[in-house]
Amino acid sequence: MSRRGIDALVIGAGVSGLTTAICLAEAGLRVTIWTAEPPQQTTSYAAGAMWGPYLVEPIDRVRLWSVQTLDVLRQLAADPQTGVRLVSGIEASREPVEPPEWGSQLDGFRLCEADELPNGFVTGWRYTAPIVDMPTYLGYLDQRFAAGGGRIEIRRVGSLDQAAGVAPVVVNCAGLGARELVPDPMLTPIRGQLVVVENPGITEFFSEDTGLSPDLLHFYPQGKTVILGGTAEPGNWRQEPDPHIAAAIIDRCAELEPLFRDARVIEHRVGLRPARPCVRMEKEQLDGVTLIHNYGHGGAGVTLSWGCGKHVTGLAC
Ligand SMILES: Cc1cc2nc3c(=O)[nH]c(=O)nc-3n(C[C@H](O)[C@H](O)[C@H](O)COP(=O)(O)OP(=O)(O)OC[C@H]3O[C@@H](n4cnc5c(N)ncnc54)[C@H](O)[C@@H]3O)c2cc1C
């Protein structure tokens, strides 16, 4: 334990930082989070968020972490207070493509018949997966961490050396912030924009397999609201919502489901996915302190969160 009575300092209060901090605290460590922004101002708040390994590597580790997270999200879905729901729906493509290899992990996964697909789509698969209402979920994680004795301080970390004096274990969950903090120029943003609308009666999700296109098409029902998406623009740092992009998102979704045409818009969200050639999950020594990196989760930070949190705990304890 350090002079301050902290066993582990976690940098960041997005989904990676909060989940990792919970895993460490529930393993018996005294944990404090330092974060530049509160959870409601992170990229994690902006996420859709559906379980699915998207825009992230390396595949072997991603496979394990995502299955571990799927197990936990399934359990959390039993409690509506968490914001996690198990939702059925279809992912489809306008091109003949193979179904994803992770499909077999999901409940009810099967190929669609041609008459189940919207016009213009040639292949698709149906399954049930966790969809996470991130504002509610981050609130749940925050409370669970506090209930375990954890503390969150709003404090920007200027350098990892500064953090090293605070606790014997420091975990870097700074998301895209790690680009300057480490520094790590391999981290780059993939901008995402979403529109939140009042739910006009949608109970199933739809997602188009759009390959590497920056224009995505998906809708995720979350009770009273539906998340319409989206975009994936590599290298774009702009944090403000773009009204033209929002209109195009609504148009794409309304083409498939006309009820979205007049649905009341509640919120516009923008987030910068922390993209890296592969997730950085690694332990090193810094001035006698154990420093663990857990960042670079791209478009799958929610999908990997519990697997990565458990991995960090294994490295720390
Ligand atoms: C539009 C959109 C849709 C998405 N959809 C999905 C989805 O469906 N499924 C899915 O799994 N993922 C999805 N993602 C990806 C997911 O949101 C990210 O991978 C995830 O949020 C990354 O979480 P994180 O905690 O690592 O980073 P962040 O949420 O960015 O949190 C980083 C934290 O570090 C703090 N920080 C940074 N620098 C410092 C510093 N110097 N000192 C102190 N604190 C610092 C920040 O304040 C913040 O608290 C989506 C992302 C976007 C943008």
The ligand as a Gaussian input file, in Angstrom:
#p B3LYP/6-31G(d) Opt

LIG

0 1
 C      -20.256000       6.365000     -31.933000
 C      -19.587000       5.222000     -31.229000
 C      -20.209000       3.994000     -31.170000
 C      -19.592000       2.920000     -30.528000
 N      -20.258000       1.748000     -30.454000
 C      -19.709000       0.714000     -29.764000
 C      -20.406000      -0.511000     -29.629000
 O      -21.519000      -0.673000     -30.148000
 N      -19.812000      -1.509000     -28.917000
 C      -18.581000      -1.361000     -28.333000
 O      -18.096000      -2.301000     -27.707000
 N      -17.894000      -0.200000     -28.458000
 C      -18.424000       0.828000     -29.158000
 N      -17.723000       1.993000     -29.321000
 C      -16.320000       2.057000     -28.862000
 C      -16.216000       2.384000     -27.401000
 O      -16.997000       3.506000     -27.109000
 C      -14.746000       2.665000     -27.034000
 O      -13.914000       1.602000     -27.426000
 C      -14.649000       2.833000     -25.519000
 O      -15.532000       3.828000     -25.087000
 C      -13.247000       3.167000     -25.065000
 O      -13.338000       3.282000     -23.679000
 P      -12.137000       3.790000     -22.808000
 O      -12.598000       3.757000     -21.378000
 O      -10.902000       3.058000     -23.157000
 O      -11.923000       5.301000     -23.280000
 P      -12.780000       6.620000     -22.964000
 O      -14.221000       6.332000     -22.833000
 O      -12.354000       7.630000     -23.964000
 O      -12.250000       7.065000     -21.536000
 C      -10.941000       7.573000     -21.385000
 C      -10.836000       8.159000     -19.990000
 O       -9.501000       8.582000     -19.766000
 C       -9.522000       9.909000     -19.244000
 N       -8.233000      10.536000     -19.581000
 C       -7.668000      10.692000     -20.805000
 N       -6.471000      11.307000     -20.681000
 C       -6.299000      11.532000     -19.342000
 C       -5.272000      12.129000     -18.577000
 N       -4.158000      12.627000     -19.117000
 N       -5.446000      12.203000     -17.224000
 C       -6.561000      11.703000     -16.631000
 N       -7.553000      11.132000     -17.316000
 C       -7.418000      11.044000     -18.662000
 C      -10.724000      10.551000     -19.900000
 O      -11.123000      11.701000     -19.193000
 C      -11.712000       9.390000     -19.782000
 O      -12.249000       9.360000     -18.488000
 C      -18.312000       3.085000     -29.946000
 C      -17.692000       4.328000     -29.996000
 C      -18.318000       5.386000     -30.628000
 C      -17.627000       6.709000     -30.660000

